[in-house]
Amino acid sequence: MDRLHPLEELDENAVNELLASLRIRSTVYCHSEMRAPWGFAVKAREVSAFHLVADGACWLEVDGTDRPMHLESGDVVLLMTGRIHRVKDDPSSKVEWLDEILTRAQAHGGHLYYGGSGPRTELLCGGFLVEGSQASPLLLAIPPVLKIHRDDTATADWLNGLLVSLRAELADPRPGSAAILAVLADFLVKQVIRSYLLELLNADQPAVGGLRDPRIARAVRLVNVNPAHSWTVEELAAEVAMSRSAFAASFRQLTGESPMRYVTRCRLARAASYLAEDATGVSEIARRTGYDSESSFSKAFTRHFGMAPRDYRRRLQEPGTLARALREVDNDNEDIP
């Protein structure tokens, strides 16, 4: 039976069931005070990432997205796939790898101080894994870069309270602080996902409401139902009775990405769920998700997740995956992108 489009499955029960089934495992990389000019880059990893702007402002650049994203005080962003990204005070600022900064810089009282002598930005950065319901159509509907604002009253209430608790633990580390920070970070990630789903449920924002456009919704449903099909923009446009140019423009406007980028993201998200849930061979997973060969699938998966499919599966099956991934310092000599 065809799976419903995510928005057709979205109701209060679906949100409750998804949040109840998700297991979020998080850690805090660092609590930082940056002064302009500054910039850091985070390497591709199998874990997702989050950044909370506690004060000030910055720019976020994510590989595979069209343009830098401006973040202000109270913004939280989740990078649902662990792709390479850069955070800096200004788009023109140079960056260093965060791993190298953490290795070299001195932390004082639970804080990392870095940069020049200009305007101040306070950041809380971390990583997380989402376990359970990997193939949920609601999770597949979440964009690769998810941002929420503190403008909404309900968001401000929980976010402000959470920030107070996080700062208290980081400023005065005591026995058990690592465990408490992990729980608070788990709560942050799950609340952001919940806020996004509730926006979809209420459809108050014009851009979110636009996702209910029946033609675009049908196109997304077609991809979700059959990711193995060799979809093209022309075929999807024909399926929803639109011209190619009008469909491509509407799809990008209403979803924030091109039709083919959505097709790729859906295929690879489905592939990741197969790798996590069963022992199906990589070549079979490639076939199920629309790739002509294991080689082309592996290249696309590695580009998206930062590691080969077999390595992704092996890491998920090993105990202590998250802790190792988040402590791992990559010692290669690759230049900063």
C-alpha positions in Angstrom: 0.0 0.0 0.0 1.2 3.5 -0.8 2.5 5.5 2.1 0.7 8.8 2.7 2.5 12.0 2.1 3.9 13.3 5.5 1.4 16.2 5.7 -1.5 13.8 5.1 -0.4 11.8 8.1 0.2 14.9 10.3 -2.2 15.2 13.2 -1.8 15.4 17.0 -1.6 11.7 17.4 1.1 11.3 14.7 3.2 14.0 16.4 2.7 12.3 19.8 3.6 8.9 18.5 6.7 10.1 16.6 8.1 12.1 19.6 7.4 9.1 21.9 9.3 6.7 19.6 12.3 8.9 19.0 15.4 8.4 21.1 17.7 11.4 21.0 21.3 11.0 22.1 23.1 14.3 22.4 26.2 15.8 23.7 27.5 19.4 24.0 30.7 20.2 22.1 31.3 23.6 23.6 29.9 26.8 25.1 31.7 29.6 23.3 32.2 33.3 23.5 33.3 34.5 20.1 34.5 38.0 19.3 34.8 39.2 15.7 36.5 38.4 13.6 36.0 34.6 14.0 34.9 31.5 12.1 35.0 27.8 12.5 34.2 24.8 10.3 32.8 21.4 11.4 33.8 18.3 9.4 31.2 15.9 8.0 30.3 13.2 10.5 27.7 10.5 11.0 26.1 12.5 13.7 23.8 15.5 13.3 24.7 18.9 14.8 22.9 21.7 16.6 23.8 25.4 17.3 22.1 27.7 19.7 22.8 31.4 19.5 22.5 32.5 23.1 23.5 36.1 22.4 24.7 38.1 19.4 24.5 37.0 15.7 26.4 34.9 13.2 26.2 33.4 9.7 25.8 29.6 9.0 27.0 28.1 5.7 26.1 24.5 5.0 27.4 22.4 2.2 24.7 21.6 -0.3 22.5 24.7 0.5 22.1 27.7 -1.7 23.0 30.6 0.5 24.4 31.5 4.0 21.8 31.7 6.8 21.8 34.6 9.2 21.3 33.6 12.9 20.4 35.9 15.7 20.1 35.7 19.5 17.5 33.0 20.4 17.8 31.1 17.1 18.4 27.3 17.2 19.4 25.4 14.1 19.5 21.6 13.6 21.6 20.1 10.9 19.8 16.8 10.4 22.6 15.3 8.4 26.2 15.7 9.6 27.4 17.6 6.5 30.3 20.0 6.5 29.3 23.5 7.7 30.8 26.8 8.7 29.8 29.3 11.4 31.3 32.8 11.4 30.7 36.4 12.4 30.7 37.6 8.8 30.4 35.7 5.4 33.9 37.0 4.5 35.7 35.8 7.7 38.2 33.0 7.5 37.5 29.8 9.4 39.5 27.1 11.2 38.4 23.5 11.9 36.5 23.4 15.3 38.4 20.3 16.3 41.7 22.2 16.0 40.4 25.2 17.9 39.2 23.0 20.7 42.5 21.2 20.9 44.5 24.5 20.9 42.4 27.0 22.7 42.1 27.3 26.5 38.7 27.0 28.2 38.0 29.0 31.3 35.1 28.1 33.6 33.4 25.9 31.1 33.7 28.5 28.3 35.7 28.6 25.1 37.0 32.1 24.2 38.0 32.6 20.6 38.4 35.3 18.0 39.4 39.0 18.0 38.2 42.0 19.9 35.0 42.9 18.1 31.3 42.3 18.7 30.5 39.3 20.9 28.5 36.2 20.0 27.7 33.4 22.5 27.1 30.0 21.1 26.2 26.5 22.4 27.2 23.8 19.9 26.7 20.1 20.0 25.9 16.9 18.2 23.1 14.3 18.3 21.8 11.0 16.9 18.2 10.3 16.2 17.3 6.6 16.9 13.9 5.0 16.3 11.4 5.7 13.5 14.1 6.5 11.1 11.8 5.8 8.2 8.9 7.9 9.5 7.5 10.0 6.8 7.3 12.9 9.2 11.1 12.7 9.8 11.6 12.5 6.1 9.7 15.7 5.8 12.1 17.6 8.0 14.5 19.7 6.0 18.3 19.0 6.3 18.7 22.4 8.0 16.0 23.2 10.5 15.8 26.6 12.2 13.4 27.9 14.8 13.1 31.4 16.2 12.5 32.7 19.7 9.9 35.0 18.4 7.1 32.7 19.3 5.9 33.0 22.9 5.7 29.3 23.5 9.2 28.8 22.1 10.6 31.6 24.1 9.3 30.1 27.4 11.0 26.7 27.1 14.1 28.0 25.3 14.9 30.7 27.9 14.4 28.2 30.8 16.6 25.7 29.0 19.3 28.2 28.4 19.5 29.2 32.1 19.9 25.5 33.0 22.6 24.9 30.4 24.6 28.0 31.4 24.4 26.9 35.1 25.8 23.5 34.4 28.5 24.8 32.1 29.6 27.6 34.4 29.9 25.3 37.5 30.7 21.8 36.4 30.1 19.2 39.2 29.9 15.4 39.3 27.2 14.3 36.9 27.3 17.5 34.8 28.1 15.6 31.6 24.9 13.4 32.1 22.8 16.5 32.9 24.1 18.3 29.9 23.3 15.4 27.7 19.7 15.3 29.0 19.3 19.0 28.4 20.7 18.7 24.9 18.3 15.8 24.2 15.4 18.0 25.4 16.6 20.9 23.1 16.7 18.7 20.0 13.4 17.1 20.6 11.7 20.4 21.3 13.0 21.9 18.1 11.6 18.9 16.1 8.4 19.2 18.0 8.2 23.0 17.3 8.7 22.3 13.6 6.0 19.7 13.5 3.5 21.9 15.4 4.1 24.6 12.8 3.2 22.2 10.1 0.2 21.1 12.1 -1.1 24.6 12.6 0.1 25.9 9.2 0.1 29.4 10.4 3.2 30.6 8.5 2.7 31.3 4.8 5.7 29.2 3.8 4.6 26.3 5.9 1.0 26.6 4.7 2.3 26.5 1.2 3.5 22.9 1.7 -0.2 22.0 1.6 -0.3 23.1 -2.0 -2.0 20.0 -3.5 0.3 19.8 -6.6 3.5 20.1 -4.6 2.2 17.7 -1.9 1.4 15.2 -4.6 4.9 15.4 -6.1 6.5 14.9 -2.7 4.2 12.0 -2.0 5.1 10.3 -5.4 8.8 10.5 -4.4 8.2 9.2 -0.9 6.1 6.3 -2.2 8.6 5.2 -4.8 12.1 6.6 -4.2 13.6 3.9 -6.5 12.0 5.4 -9.5 14.2 7.4 -11.8 12.4 10.7 -11.3 13.1 13.8 -13.3 11.8 17.3 -12.9 9.9 17.0 -16.2 8.1 13.8 -15.1 7.2 15.2 -11.7 5.9 18.3 -13.3 3.8 16.3 -15.8 2.4 14.2 -12.9 1.0 17.3 -11.2 -0.1 19.0 -14.5 2.4 21.9 -14.3 5.0 23.2 -16.7 8.6 22.2 -15.8 9.7 25.8 -15.0 6.6 26.6 -12.9 6.8 23.4 -11.0 10.5 23.8 -10.3 10.0 27.4 -9.1 7.0 26.5 -6.9 8.7 23.5 -5.4 11.8 25.5 -4.4 9.7 28.4 -3.1 7.4 26.1 -0.9 10.0 23.6 0.3 13.2 25.5 0.3 15.1 23.1 -2.1 15.0 22.0 -5.7 12.9 18.9 -6.7 16.0 16.8 -7.5 17.7 17.7 -4.2 14.5 16.6 -2.4 14.6 13.3 -4.4 18.2 12.7 -3.4 17.5 13.6 0.3 14.5 11.3 0.4 16.5 8.4 -1.2 19.4 8.8 1.2 17.3 9.2 4.3 15.5 5.9 3.3 18.8 4.3 2.7 20.1 5.4 6.1 17.0 3.8 7.7 17.7 0.5 5.9 21.3 0.5 7.0 20.2 1.1 10.6 17.3 -1.3 10.7 18.4 -4.5 9.0 21.2 -6.4 7.4 20.2 -5.9 3.8 23.2 -5.7 1.5 24.5 -2.3 0.2 23.9 -3.2 -3.4 20.3 -4.1 -2.6 19.8 -0.9 -0.7 21.2 1.0 -3.7 18.6 -0.7 -6.0 15.7 0.0 -3.5 16.6 3.7 -3.4 17.0 4.3 -7.1 20.7 4.0 -7.8 22.0 2.3 -10.9 25.0 0.8 -9.1 26.4 0.3 -5.6 29.3 2.6 -6.6 27.0 5.6 -7.5 25.0 5.0 -4.4 28.1 4.9 -2.2 29.4 8.1 -3.7 26.1 9.9 -3.1 25.8 8.5 0.5 29.4 9.5 1.4 28.9 13.0 0.0 25.7 13.4 2.0 26.7 11.7 5.3 30.5 12.1 5.3 31.1 8.3 5.3 30.5 5.2 3.2 27.4 3.1 3.8 29.2 0.2 5.3 31.1 2.5 7.7 27.8 4.1 8.7 26.2 0.8 9.5 29.3 -0.4 11.4 29.4 2.8 13.5 25.7 2.5 14.4 26.1 -1.1 15.5 29.1 -0.5 17.7 28.6 0.5 21.3 29.5 4.0 22.3 29.0 5.3 18.7 27.9 8.8 19.7 30.6 9.4 22.3 33.4 8.3 19.9 32.0 10.3 17.0 31.8 13.5 19.0 35.2 13.1 20.6 36.9 12.1 17.3 39.5 14.4 16.0 40.2 14.0 12.4 44.0 14.3 11.9 44.1 14.5 8.1 45.6 17.4 6.3 42.6 18.3 4.3 42.2 22.1 3.7 39.3 23.9 5.2 36.6 24.2 2.5 
